Amino acid sequence: MRMARQWIEAAGYLVVLLPPILLFAGVAYGYPSLAFVALIVVAPFLRVVFGDVSKAPPEWSEAAATVLHMLPNVTAAVYVASLGGVLWRVHDSQPAGGTVYVGLGLSLWAVFTFGSCVAHELVHRRDLNSKWLGQVLSGLIGYPLLEHEHRAHHAGGGSSAAPEWPRIDESVWAFAARRARHAARSAWEGNVEFAQRRGRRYFGGLHVAIPATVATAGGFVWAAGAAGVVTYAAVAVAVAWSMHAVTYVQHWGLGDDSVGDAAVRDLGWEDHCRLQAWLTLGISFHQAHHHGNGVPFYRLAPEEGAPRQPGGYVVLLVASLVPSLWRALMLPALERWKADPMQQGAPGRRLICISR
């Protein structure tokens, strides 16, 4: 019985395959916005169905852990195959009208944003094959800087003066602009450092990720000409913004301008939504990830006393677009955590936590 429960829980992580599958299905059956609607509009409301994860660290048999460990590698391959199929269908059908590309662009943005979670898991791994797959996937989604820009984020914990941690009085727009200005430089510096460790001059990961982006852009040119490359460029800009906005959601109010000892605590907001944990490969257990960034996703668990988000990522990303709404949701949550880290409200099966 225990073994069966383990495999049922492990099967939940298979939903990480849904974004690329929905992307291809939507294009194949004439509903290019399908993935966007499913992932951004519908999925947040499914919290009422799936609820929250258990607070206990997960236990896996060796067989289940092996399957879960391979899942991101398989998912990255599915992303490549899915996008290839999408480009082939677009090339064959040559859709007319801007609304098709708007729907496709929205779905690409949603799917690529979730794809960044898969790439994130892979680039954190030590084996070179997984790391290479993560670099390819980060390039495919239009954000080849992900690996080294993210390493700089881990190195800059808690300092709100650095571009890696949002200030408490800063909007998501201001933070994204501030961080974007430094992302390329930090990624290049990280690339050179990693290359030198391996006895090379420049081949530190960007030599894989950037060509993957160029090749993907070429695929869009082949599939739809100017309309295709404009769509991909717009999606790449939106994905880059999402990377900075998610960092804002994960760390707002937890820098040294708000928490005096933040620099030594490496704080991060966490959310325990089960479906979100499956779709993001545990990245929503964010403080736990910072305290053990080499721990694979299937070993992560919510950290006791970590700040609790009043809602999931999609809900809070939408709220962050309006600074007054963001502060109305997040300031009470921040004050509750500061008052007593062990007694915080949680959404449970609700879309947002409305307790005070």
Summary of the structure (lengths in Angstrom):
residues: 356
radius of gyration: 19.8
end to end distance: 39.8
largest distance: 59.4
contacts: 1208
relative contact order: 0.13
helix: 68%
strand: 2%
